[in-house]
Amino acid sequence: MMDEYNLALIVGAVLSVLAAVSHVGVIVAGPAGYRLFGAGDRFVRAAEAGRVFPAVVTLGIAVVLVIWAFYALSGAQVIEPLPLLRPVLCAVTLIYLLRGVVGPFFLINTGRSTRFIVISSAVCTGFGLAHGIGLLQMWGRLA
């Protein structure tokens, strides 16, 4: 039965969900969570001041990651095909890979920690590779 599904896209979906849960955890942890996960100084200060925008932005990212997970599951044929499946999976893969490979050059001097830049870039590259491998494997079967 597992042969029917694409393992790489299932892994990609799980990784996206884990990233979404991590983002929600940062919100729950508050300023310490933002600091621990290497958010920019502006976000940390805003969270310390009780401002809502760090939580709104972080929650928005979590929601997008969950949507991406559903698309990966759809591409893996675990759930029914979602609209624009192939172009969305291409976009998700490209975004993860660009964030992972090119992102560090844009994140330098933004107030984010070097640890955040290195770890998040490696993570995004891995996520992009999982999605890319699955996308290539499923290309002919995607609508």
Secondary structure, DSSP 8 states (H G I E B T S, - for coil): -GGGS-HHHHHHHHHHHHHHHHHHHHHHHTHHHHHHTT--HHHHHHHHTT-SHHHHHHHHHHHHHHHHHHHHHHHTTSS---TTHHHHHHHHHHHHHHHHHTHHHHHTTSS--HHHHHHHHHHHHHHHHHHHHHHHHHGGG--
